[in-house]
Amino acid sequence: RDRGGDWSSDVCSSDLCFDWAIDQACDNGLGTFKLPDEMRHCLIIQRFCYRVTKAMMTGANSTGLPLEHDRYLQLMLFEEELNVIEQQLGNQLSGGSEPRIIGWNGANNKYPEINLLRHCEARLYLNLYHFLDSSLAEPRRNGILKAYHAASAIITRIMATFSDSGGWYDRLLYAPFHNFRVLCTASIVLLTTLNSTYSEYLDSTNGKLLFNSAVFAIRRMSIREGDGPERGACFMAEMWNSFESSFRRAPQEPRIRIKARMAASLTYDTFLRRHIYSAHKGPNAAADKGLSHIISLRGFLMLM
């Protein structure tokens, strides 16, 4: 018992020390050591995401989330905080007015324009929690639409950055693997929202073009047959057919079956729906997929 108490106190004190060190690095620096602005801005955004995760893990309902009204209040406060971060950093978010790219720039070898992308990711991550079921219909719909617009902004920013830098088709081969994961998440948000009753609030034609652009970009990141990007592009294309078919049969709001306090459950829920769709296409299709199909799904999810 004494050892357990000592261990818990050590963990609590180390956690407090960690929070203090991060706060100091984000605000004033650690003594004589000061982070470069670009790194400090990235740390500010990462600290924000950490605080969102921590708040969503201290709940009282069956999934570990805060109670419904408390959750929406916290999400509103976090959204205001993220807007303040955007206003405070301004054009410094991209490291200044000098054009940069997200990823590798062989000729100039400049730092990546990663913080603008990180900020879009933080906004998407925050609004993903709205996909969880709620009795508050209008706030949930508005939150999911915000997640859709954040996902659209991520895809647009990645594609525009590469196209502006010249030779964008080849540069996708050298994009960080993080871009692949982000594009997959954004694509799932688009296909989930566009194939739901919320599509009446959206430009479906433009949304499908964005989705196709994201799938094309994911496929271009592939460097060998059967790797994560190639499988990801195939899965995204197949899942669009699955969601479109389900929506035609029974139009409904975006719903997820796998509910957890981590909004990443949206990804697992999407793959579950796709597997169910494949199993119901016919006995031959189900037999062809078999166990190897499940293994390939698990392997792809591990890459996510």
Disulfide bonds with the S-S distance in Angstrom:
none
